[in-house]
Amino acid sequence: MERRDVTGLPDDPVSAAAAFYAAIAPTLAGSDDVTLVFEAADHTHSAWRLAAVQSLARARVPGRVNALSGGSEAARVAAIAYLAKAPGLTGQYLPLDDSGAGAVIPVAP
């Protein structure tokens, strides 16, 4: 699974979406399975990011496109490893936050 970090987008969600479609989306042609890694952003970016990932995923079948945002590097690496082992998942936007909730699934001692 290829990782593509998406950085340097404007803070305004409309401008960010326009910049993504103009500069980033065209570079994904030919990628089979890719995970986009966005910088953390507030809720105003969630809708355009989800729509973009879903559209790209539909256009690249049988390849897969998923996206992550936020979280620590360790959380990103773990999420990408999970996605790599889940071949049925595509078109998903997963905001990560590993700084407060603790483990979702406890590890047995």
C-alpha positions in Angstrom: 0.0 0.0 0.0 1.5 3.3 -1.1 1.4 6.2 1.4 0.9 9.8 0.1 1.3 12.6 2.6 -0.9 15.5 1.7 0.5 18.7 3.2 0.5 22.5 2.5 -3.2 22.8 1.8 -5.0 26.1 2.7 -6.8 26.4 6.0 -10.1 27.3 4.3 -11.9 24.1 3.4 -13.2 25.3 0.0 -9.7 26.5 -1.0 -8.2 23.3 0.4 -10.5 21.1 -1.7 -9.7 23.1 -4.8 -6.0 22.8 -4.2 -6.3 19.1 -3.6 -8.2 18.4 -6.8 -5.8 20.7 -8.8 -2.5 19.5 -7.4 -2.8 16.2 -5.7 -5.6 14.1 -7.3 -4.1 14.1 -10.8 -0.8 12.6 -9.4 -2.7 9.5 -8.2 -3.3 8.1 -11.7 -1.7 4.7 -11.9 -1.6 4.1 -8.2 -3.2 0.8 -7.3 -3.6 0.9 -3.5 -2.9 4.3 -1.8 -3.5 5.8 1.6 -3.6 9.6 1.7 -2.3 11.0 4.9 -3.8 14.5 5.5 -2.6 16.9 8.2 -5.0 17.3 11.1 -7.9 19.7 10.5 -11.1 20.7 12.1 -14.5 19.3 11.2 -15.0 21.7 8.3 -12.7 19.6 6.2 -14.3 16.3 6.9 -17.0 16.4 4.2 -14.8 17.4 1.2 -12.1 14.9 2.3 -14.6 12.0 2.5 -16.2 12.9 -0.8 -12.7 13.1 -2.5 -11.6 9.8 -1.1 -14.9 8.1 -2.1 -14.7 9.5 -5.6 -11.1 8.5 -6.1 -11.8 5.0 -4.8 -14.7 4.5 -7.3 -12.5 5.7 -10.1 -9.6 3.4 -9.3 -11.4 0.0 -8.8 -10.0 -2.6 -8.3 -7.3 -0.4 -6.7 -8.1 1.1 -3.3 -8.0 4.6 -1.9 -8.3 5.4 1.8 -7.3 8.4 3.8 -6.1 9.2 7.4 -5.8 12.5 9.2 -4.2 13.6 12.4 -2.8 11.3 15.0 0.8 10.5 15.9 3.1 8.9 13.4 2.8 5.7 15.3 -1.0 5.8 14.9 -0.6 6.5 11.2 1.7 3.6 10.7 -0.6 1.3 12.6 -3.7 2.4 10.6 -1.9 1.9 7.3 -0.8 -1.6 8.4 -4.4 -2.3 9.3 -5.7 -1.0 5.9 -3.1 -3.1 4.1 -4.5 -6.2 5.7 -8.1 -5.3 5.0 -8.5 -5.7 1.2 -12.2 -5.0 1.3 -11.8 -1.5 2.7 -11.8 1.4 0.2 -13.2 4.9 0.1 -12.7 5.4 3.9 -11.7 8.6 5.7 -10.3 7.9 9.1 -9.5 10.8 11.4 -7.0 9.6 14.1 -6.8 10.8 17.6 -4.5 8.8 19.8 -3.9 11.4 22.5 -6.9 11.0 24.8 -9.2 8.1 24.5 -6.8 5.3 25.2 -7.0 1.8 23.7 -10.3 1.0 22.0 -9.6 -2.7 22.2 -7.8 -3.7 25.4 -4.9 -6.1 25.0 -5.3 -9.2 27.2 -2.5 -9.5 29.8 
